[in-house]
Amino acid sequence: MIHGNAVQYDVVEHIAVLSESNGVTKELNRISYNGAPPKLDLRAWKPDGSGKRMLKGVTLTNEEARALREVLNPIKNRLQPRAGDKHRKRL
C-alpha cells in the first residue's frame, strides 16, 4: 500500500490485536517497508475510507525483538493478564 509520502508497506503477517478503543486498534504485525525484509511492528491503526491508516508505532528488527523478549521475560509474572483483560492472542 502507498500512503502519504509514497512509503510502501505490506502487512506480511498479522499476529495480534492487543487492544481496541473507539475503533482504533493496537496491533502487532510483521510489516515490510519499501520492499525490505519484514520487521516486527507494534502500532495503532485507525479505520478510514480505504481500509486502515497507520498511526504512531514502533518497528523492531529481529535482533531488537529478541532483546525486548530478554528484558520482558524476567518480569513476565508482573505482566500476567488480570481478570477482565481482553487478550486476543497470547505471545
Disulfide bonds with the S-S distance in Angstrom:
none
